[in-house]
Amino acid sequence: MPVKPSIITRTLPDGSDNNYYEFQLEANSDTPVRWYITGSEKIQKGLELSEEGILSGIPIQTGVKRIIIACENEYDTATRSFTLLIDPVLPSIITESIPNGLDGIYYSKKMEASGTEPLSWFCFKGLSSNEEGLCTGLALSEIGNITGTPILPGDYSFIIEVSNVKGSDQKEYSLSVSSVAPTIITESLEIGENGSFYNCYLESEGTNNYLLDSISWSIIDGILPPGLELIDSPIGRIVGLPYSPGTYEFTVKAQNSVGYATKNYSITIKSFPPKITKLTLDEGRVTENYIQVISSNGTKPIKYSISQGSLPNGFYLTDKGSIYGKTNNAGVYNFNIRADNSDGYDIKSYELIIN
């Protein structure tokens, strides 16, 4: 006489997230049986029930599932409701140590841990008074990435914590940030103009901390154009008022406590004859104060004078190019203004109307 199958197993053992799970279901039947999950509720992701009744896999979903398992033979089907708990796993930090860094050089380290995700990361300061936490410029993200550009050499100790819904784990780490010898990155220097203010900065990479280890600058070979100087400060600066045209070659040295770098440069100081750029003069009125400024391009200093004609009575031209004064004589006045410097001159004709 046919025998209806019956499920012997009463409960399912609990499992843990991301850990292998295997359990054999048992039934009473005088003929082979086939196992399957019925109903709308699905089992946790990562687990499967074979037709032979083996529930196995690596669960990747935590929580409680209430499932209906069926067992059938050729005559009939038996079902039973089960509760399966997949418990979250406490986090455990896997990363044993973190690499040291270099001052001013981008840093990246991914922290690793086991345990049920999502995992959240946090950094604490160290345990003793001289431990300052992560170096300035570095930060630990919530997903466990230490990134940034360290900007302060030294030895640092700190505690990193990872946590999830189950609990947390902590581990103490140390990180040494070393100074870096300078590298001069400015490729070339600007051309200067004789008699005009010159200002040019020298850029470098490497440790350059104002308090601990700054970069000093010097000229070790050749000369700067007369009138210019290299200011020895953490940021190299060539500044001054050049007064001798020509091309000057020299070698710059940048040095900190770790090492130094040198680079060859040249500065050309050019000179240009004047070119008057003031095109016309404004009209004036009798008995009213008048002022106009003649402008020019070219190497400074530029000296101005009347080369032909004359200004209205009571008007004057300074050698710096200012026309000023007051007159009682209306009329039209034509004259030439000459601009001179060490490289040549320029002349321009003007008409000035006094109403």
PELIN-V30615 format. One record per residue. RES is the residue in one letter. SS is DSSP state (alpha for helix, beta for strand, coil for the rest). OMEGA is omega in radians with two decimals (999 if undefined). D_LAST is the distance of its C-alpha to the last C-alpha in Angstrom with 2 decimals. Layout:
res=(RES:RES)
ss=(SS:SS)
omega=(OMEGA:OMEGA)
d_last=(D_LAST:D_LAST)
This chain:
res=(M:P:V:K:P:S:I:I:T:R:T:L:P:D:G:S:D:N:N:Y:Y:E:F:Q:L:E:A:N:S:D:T:P:V:R:W:Y:I:T:G:S:E:K:I:Q:K:G:L:E:L:S:E:E:G:I:L:S:G:I:P:I:Q:T:G:V:K:R:I:I:I:A:C:E:N:E:Y:D:T:A:T:R:S:F:T:L:L:I:D:P:V:L:P:S:I:I:T:E:S:I:P:N:G:L:D:G:I:Y:Y:S:K:K:M:E:A:S:G:T:E:P:L:S:W:F:C:F:K:G:L:S:S:N:E:E:G:L:C:T:G:L:A:L:S:E:I:G:N:I:T:G:T:P:I:L:P:G:D:Y:S:F:I:I:E:V:S:N:V:K:G:S:D:Q:K:E:Y:S:L:S:V:S:S:V:A:P:T:I:I:T:E:S:L:E:I:G:E:N:G:S:F:Y:N:C:Y:L:E:S:E:G:T:N:N:Y:L:L:D:S:I:S:W:S:I:I:D:G:I:L:P:P:G:L:E:L:I:D:S:P:I:G:R:I:V:G:L:P:Y:S:P:G:T:Y:E:F:T:V:K:A:Q:N:S:V:G:Y:A:T:K:N:Y:S:I:T:I:K:S:F:P:P:K:I:T:K:L:T:L:D:E:G:R:V:T:E:N:Y:I:Q:V:I:S:S:N:G:T:K:P:I:K:Y:S:I:S:Q:G:S:L:P:N:G:F:Y:L:T:D:K:G:S:I:Y:G:K:T:N:N:A:G:V:Y:N:F:N:I:R:A:D:N:S:D:G:Y:D:I:K:S:Y:E:L:I:I:N)
ss=(coil:coil:coil:coil:coil:beta:beta:coil:coil:coil:coil:coil:coil:coil:beta:beta:coil:coil:coil:beta:beta:beta:beta:beta:coil:coil:beta:beta:coil:coil:coil:coil:coil:beta:beta:beta:beta:beta:coil:coil:coil:coil:coil:coil:coil:coil:beta:beta:beta:coil:coil:coil:coil:beta:beta:beta:beta:beta:coil:coil:coil:coil:beta:beta:beta:beta:beta:beta:beta:beta:beta:beta:coil:coil:coil:coil:beta:beta:beta:beta:beta:beta:beta:beta:beta:beta:beta:coil:coil:coil:coil:beta:beta:coil:coil:coil:coil:coil:coil:coil:beta:beta:coil:coil:coil:beta:beta:beta:beta:beta:coil:coil:beta:beta:coil:coil:coil:coil:coil:beta:beta:beta:beta:beta:beta:coil:coil:coil:coil:coil:coil:coil:coil:coil:coil:coil:coil:beta:beta:beta:coil:coil:coil:coil:beta:beta:beta:beta:beta:coil:coil:coil:coil:beta:beta:beta:beta:beta:beta:beta:beta:beta:beta:coil:coil:coil:coil:beta:beta:beta:beta:beta:beta:beta:beta:beta:beta:beta:coil:coil:coil:coil:beta:beta:coil:coil:coil:coil:coil:coil:coil:beta:beta:coil:coil:coil:beta:beta:beta:beta:beta:beta:coil:beta:beta:coil:coil:coil:beta:coil:coil:coil:beta:coil:coil:beta:beta:beta:beta:beta:beta:beta:coil:coil:coil:coil:coil:beta:beta:beta:beta:coil:coil:coil:coil:beta:beta:beta:beta:beta:beta:coil:coil:coil:coil:beta:beta:beta:beta:beta:beta:beta:beta:beta:beta:coil:coil:coil:coil:beta:beta:beta:beta:beta:beta:beta:beta:beta:beta:beta:coil:coil:coil:coil:beta:beta:coil:coil:coil:coil:coil:coil:coil:beta:coil:coil:coil:coil:coil:beta:beta:beta:beta:coil:coil:beta:beta:coil:coil:coil:coil:coil:beta:beta:beta:beta:beta:beta:beta:coil:coil:coil:coil:coil:beta:beta:beta:coil:coil:coil:coil:beta:beta:beta:beta:coil:coil:coil:coil:coil:beta:beta:beta:beta:beta:beta:beta:beta:beta:beta:beta:coil:coil:beta:beta:beta:beta:beta:beta:beta:beta:beta:beta:beta:coil)
omega=(-3.11:3.13:3.08:-3.14:3.05:-3.11:-3.13:-3.08:-3.11:-3.08:3.05:3.09:3.10:3.05:3.11:-3.06:3.02:3.06:-3.06:-3.10:3.06:3.11:3.14:3.05:-3.11:3.13:3.09:-3.13:3.13:3.06:3.14:-3.13:3.05:-3.10:3.05:3.12:-3.13:-3.12:-3.05:-3.08:3.13:3.11:-3.13:3.12:3.12:-3.14:3.09:3.05:3.13:3.11:3.11:3.06:3.10:3.07:-3.01:3.11:3.09:-3.08:3.10:3.12:-3.11:3.10:-3.08:3.04:3.05:-3.03:3.07:-3.14:-3.12:3.09:-3.09:2.94:-3.03:-3.10:-3.02:-3.12:3.04:3.11:3.06:3.10:3.13:3.00:-3.14:3.12:2.97:-3.00:3.02:-3.14:3.08:3.09:3.07:-3.10:-3.13:-3.07:-3.10:-3.12:3.11:-3.08:3.07:-3.10:3.10:-3.13:3.08:-3.12:-3.08:-3.05:3.10:3.08:3.10:3.07:-3.12:3.12:3.00:3.12:-3.10:3.08:0.09:3.09:3.09:-3.06:3.13:-3.13:3.06:2.98:-3.11:-3.04:-3.08:-2.94:-3.10:-3.14:-2.93:-3.07:-3.12:3.12:3.04:-3.11:3.11:3.11:3.08:3.14:-3.11:3.14:2.98:3.10:3.00:-3.08:3.08:3.11:-3.13:-3.07:3.14:-3.14:3.10:3.11:-3.05:3.04:-3.07:-3.14:3.08:-3.14:3.01:-3.09:2.99:-3.07:-3.08:-3.08:-3.07:3.06:3.14:3.09:3.14:-3.12:3.01:-3.11:3.09:3.08:-3.06:3.03:-3.11:3.09:-3.08:2.96:3.14:-3.04:3.07:-3.04:-3.09:-3.10:-3.06:3.01:3.11:3.11:-3.12:3.12:3.14:-3.09:-3.12:-3.13:-3.09:-3.12:3.04:-3.11:-3.14:2.96:-3.09:-3.10:-3.10:-3.11:-3.04:-3.04:-2.97:-2.97:-3.10:3.10:3.04:-3.06:3.11:3.00:-3.09:3.11:-3.13:-3.12:2.98:3.01:3.11:-3.10:3.12:3.08:3.04:3.14:-3.14:3.12:-3.14:3.03:-3.12:-3.10:3.04:-2.97:3.06:-3.13:-3.09:-3.11:3.14:-3.13:3.12:3.09:-3.05:-3.13:-3.09:3.13:3.14:3.09:3.04:-3.01:2.92:-3.02:-3.08:-3.08:-3.11:3.05:3.08:3.11:3.13:3.14:2.93:3.04:3.06:3.06:-3.11:3.04:-3.07:3.02:-3.10:3.02:-3.07:-3.09:3.10:-2.99:-3.09:3.09:3.08:3.05:3.09:3.10:3.13:3.09:3.11:3.11:-3.08:3.05:3.04:-3.14:3.07:-3.13:-3.12:2.89:3.11:-3.09:3.09:0.04:3.07:-3.12:-3.07:3.10:3.03:-3.11:3.13:-3.10:-3.10:3.06:3.03:3.09:-3.11:3.09:-3.10:3.03:3.08:3.14:3.08:3.01:3.13:3.00:-3.10:3.08:-3.14:-3.09:3.05:-3.02:3.04:3.11:3.11:-3.05:3.12:-3.12:3.08:3.05:3.14:3.08:-3.10:2.87:-3.05:-3.08:3.13:-3.10:3.05:-3.14:3.12:3.13:3.13:2.97:-3.13:3.13:3.06:-3.11:999)
d_last=(135.84:132.01:130.36:126.97:124.61:123.60:120.81:122.17:118.86:117.77:114.49:111.87:110.95:107.40:105.02:101.93:98.56:98.22:101.83:104.52:106.73:110.14:112.85:115.90:116.76:120.47:122.41:126.03:127.03:129.96:127.70:124.38:121.32:117.64:114.95:111.55:108.99:108.91:106.83:103.06:102.43:101.65:102.56:99.99:97.89:99.56:103.13:105.55:109.05:111.31:114.12:116.52:115.17:113.14:109.92:107.75:104.31:101.38:99.85:96.05:95.83:96.93:98.40:101.47:102.59:105.44:106.95:110.03:112.09:114.67:117.81:119.74:122.85:124.47:125.90:123.34:120.16:119.68:116.38:115.29:112.08:110.74:107.98:106.22:103.97:101.62:100.46:97.09:97.41:96.03:93.20:94.00:91.42:92.35:89.66:91.36:88.39:84.72:83.13:80.99:77.27:74.60:71.50:68.44:70.58:71.03:74.41:76.55:80.09:81.93:84.52:87.78:90.35:93.27:93.86:93.01:89.44:86.81:86.49:83.80:82.77:81.51:80.97:82.04:81.42:84.30:87.27:86.79:84.04:82.49:82.21:78.73:79.07:77.11:74.58:70.93:69.45:72.72:73.84:77.01:76.49:78.85:80.44:81.29:78.61:77.42:74.04:70.84:69.50:71.08:68.63:70.92:73.90:77.17:80.50:80.55:83.46:83.33:85.48:84.95:86.54:87.26:88.47:89.63:91.50:94.65:93.40:91.58:92.05:90.31:90.11:88.62:86.55:84.87:81.80:80.53:76.91:76.56:73.56:72.17:71.13:67.45:66.15:62.72:61.02:57.56:57.82:54.91:51.95:48.28:46.54:44.29:41.19:41.22:39.25:38.73:40.74:43.96:46.04:49.08:52.11:55.70:57.76:61.53:64.47:67.42:68.23:65.19:65.91:63.95:67.03:69.98:69.13:65.57:64.49:63.44:61.31:61.54:60.93:64.38:63.54:60.60:57.26:53.94:50.74:49.86:47.72:49.34:52.27:54.66:54.90:58.56:58.50:60.18:57.17:56.42:52.81:51.30:48.09:45.96:43.29:44.73:43.90:46.24:45.95:49.24:51.90:54.12:57.41:59.27:61.82:61.26:64.17:64.37:67.45:69.15:72.73:74.15:72.75:69.71:67.72:65.78:63.17:61.56:57.79:55.13:51.45:49.12:46.02:43.60:40.67:37.72:35.12:31.54:29.54:25.79:25.03:21.30:20.06:16.24:13.43:11.19:7.41:6.19:4.78:6.23:9.92:10.25:12.70:12.02:15.01:16.13:19.73:21.05:24.28:27.30:30.85:33.67:36.01:34.73:33.84:30.85:29.06:25.52:24.29:21.99:24.32:22.26:19.05:17.08:14.42:11.77:13.87:14.79:14.51:17.89:19.78:23.08:26.10:26.11:22.80:20.31:16.84:15.79:14.43:12.02:10.34:9.72:8.52:5.21:6.56:8.57:11.23:14.55:17.35:20.47:21.64:25.39:27.44:31.02:34.13:37.85:38.17:35.44:31.74:28.92:25.82:22.72:19.81:16.22:12.87:9.84:6.32:3.83:0.00)
